Amino acid sequence: MSDRAPAVTPSRTAAVIPAAGRGVRLGPGAPKALRTLNGTPMLVHAVRAMAASRAVGLVVVVAPPDGAPEVRNLLDAHPLTGHDPAEILVVPGGETRQESVRLGLKALPGDIDTVLVHDAARPLVPVDTVDAVISAVRDGAPAVVPALPLADTVKQVEPRTGDAAGEPERVVGTPERALLRAVQTPQGFDRRTLDEAHEQVATEGEGATDDAGLVERLGRPVVVVPGHEEAFKVTRPLDLVLAEAVLARRRANDRY
């Protein structure tokens, strides 16, 4: 009998970044993920944010269906630096975010057991938040989301659609704010759980915009870890101004 302890396979983590959307709310022009912050595309910032975690060994960028070569060239022009840089893989995406995430998952090698799904439009998430999500998954949570308490009161309304769009909407309820959280990314998952969610949960229209919601529909638990105010989503022109201000503060503090 051997006195040697059995070999332990290290846990491997990959991040999937769906970046196939066009970002209509930022106006016409390049897709949202390719808009620049401090002269660098948001997508590059998002990739660097994931690769900043020593736990992340692979980042899969899901490009527009006909834009994978362009995205590959863009990332090659902004190589990663620092500690053992993560491998970067670019694959073409689908017509919806859910389809793009599914294609990103299919591109993962078999030894990946923890998966992050991160919005390219959240380019400034701190590495501590990324590490907290990964740690919670490795501690046994099948799905983990970073989130913040709400600062504003929220009203539930009867939406006005069609010819009535833009008209005043009737308030039908005021949810208790203390029970609500504003969810961010990266969301983290046990790989088998996320694969199962994408295989079994069907959605209509534009598909799922929240992968943790798919896991919820499987009946599996989802847990929340503290998010960060700098992990906001860049959606409107004013968000670009705020993101530039965050980058300026980081440069002033020698953090970036």
N, C-alpha and C positions, 0 to 999 in steps of 0.2 A: 504494500500500500504506500502510495506517495504521500509525503508530508507537505507537498506543495498545495497552496490554496488554489482553488479553481480560478481560471482567468475570468476577469470581469470586463465585459464589453463596455467601453465608455459611451455615455449618452451623447448623441449628436443632435444638434439643433440647426434647422434651416429657416430662413425667412422668405416668404413669398410676398412680392410687392406687385399687386395688380396696377398697371399704369397704362391701360388701354383707353381710358375715358378722355373726352375732349374738354371738359371743364367749361360748360356753357356759361355759368354764372360769372366767370372771369372775363367774358366777352370773347369776340372772335379772335382767331389767330392760332398759335400753336396749342397743342394739347396742354392741359393744366400742368401735368408732370414735367413738361419741358420749359415752362416759364422760369425765368432766372431770379435768384435771390443773391445779391452781392456778386452778380456776374456768373453765378453757377446755377445750372438747372436744379429745380426742386427735386427731381428724381435722384440726382447725384447726392444731394444732401440727405435724402431718405435712405439711400443705400449705405452711405457712410454712417448714419445713425444706427442701422442694424449691425453693420460690421464692427462698430465700436465695441460691441460686447464680445469678450473673448470666448463666450459660449457659442457664438454663431459662426459656423464653418462654411456655410453656403448661403448665398442670396440669389433667389430666382426672381428675375424681373420679367413680368408678363407684359409684353409690348402690344401696341395696336396690331391688329391682324396682318396688316401690310407694312408694318414699321419696324420689325425686329432688326434688320440690318442697320437702320438709322440709330436705333437705341444702342445697339452693340458698339457702333462707332463712337457714340456720345460717351459711353462709359469707359471705353478704351482711352479716350482723350482726357479723362479725369480718374486716373488709377488710384486705388486705395494705397494708403501708406500706414506706417506704424507697426504694431505687433502683427505677427503672422497674418497677413491679409486674407480675408475670406475669399473663397472662389465665387465668381459672379457668372451666372448663367442667364441667358436671355432667350425667351420662347415667345412665339406669337400667341396672342390672346383671342378671346371670342367676342361676341356681340354684347354680352352682359358681364357685369362684374363677377357674378357667380360662376359663369362659364370660364372666365379668365382665371379665377382662383382654382377651379377644378383642373384646368390645363397646367397650371403651375404645380399643383400637387402631383400630377402624373409625371412630371419631369424630375421629381425627387428620387435620389438613389434609395435602395432598400434599407440602408443602415441609419436613416434619419428617423428618430422616434419622437422628437419634439418639433412642432411647427409653429412659427409666428406668421400671422397675416397682418401686413402693415399697409396703411394708406400712403401712397406717394405724396398726397397732399398734406401729410403731417411730417414735414421735413426736419423739425427741430426737437423731436422727442429725445429727452436725455437718456444716456446709457443706463443710469440707475433704474429708470422705469422699465427699460427692456430687460435688465437682469432680474428685476422683481417678478416680472411675468414668467420668465423662464424658470425661476426658482420655484414658483408656486406650482407650475406644471410638473416639474421633477419631484415635487413633494407629494404628488398624487392627484392633483386636481385635473379632471379631463378637459376643462376649458376655463380660461382666465382672461378677464378684461380689466384694463386700467380705467379708472373712472374718477370723476370729481363730483362733490356735492353741488347742487344747483344754487346759484346766487339769486336767481330771479324766481318769482312766483310763476307757476305754469297754469294755464287755463286749457281745459278741454272744450272744443267747439264743434259745431255742426259745419263742416266745410261747405263752401259755396263753389260749385263747379259749373262747367258749361257756360250757358248764357248768364248765369248768376255770379260767375267768378268776379271777384273784386268787390262784391257787395258786403255790407257788415255781416259778420258771422255771430250766431247766437252761442253764448256760453252755456255749456251743459254741466260743467263740473270744475272743481278746483282740487287737483290731486294734492295730497300732503307732501310738501316739498322735502321733508326730512327722509322720506322713503324713496326718493328718486336720485338717480345719478346720471351724469352726462358721460357717456362711454367714449373712450379714445381707442387708439391702437398704438403698439401692436397687440393684437389679441393672440393668446397662446393656447396651444392644444396638444393633447396626446394625439399622435398622428393617426392611429387607428380610429379614434373617435371622430376626427375631422373627416377622414376618408368616408367613414360610414354616413356621416351627416350629409355630405355632398352626394352620395350615391342614393340615399333613401328619401331625402326630403325634397319634394318637388315644389317649386315656386312658380308663380305666373308673372307675366309682364316683364319688368326689368330684372327680375330675379332678386336674390338676397343681397342686401347691402351690409349685412351684419352676420358674420360667420357664427358668432356665439348664439345668435337667434336660431340657426339651424340645429345646433346642439341642444338648445332648449326644447325644440320641437321633437327631438328624439326622446325627451324625458330625462336627459342626463344633467347633472348639476353643473352650474356655471358660477364661478366665484369672482369677486371683485378685489383688486388690489389698488392702492392709491395711485392716481394718475398724476399728471404734472401740468401746470398752467402753460408751459411752453410747448406742449404736445397738441396745440390747437390745430384745427384744420384750415388750410388756406383755401378759401372758397370764393371770397369777394375781393375786389381791389383793395379795400381797407385792410384786409388780412395781410396783403403783401407789405403794406407799410409797417404793420406791427411786426411781421417776421424780419424785415430789414432792421428794425429797432432792436430786436432780440440779438441778431447777429452782431450789431454794432456794440452792444453791451458785452457780449462774449469776447469780442476782439479786445475791448478795453480791459477786460479782466484776464486776458491771456488764456481764455478757455477754449478758443476755437482757432 
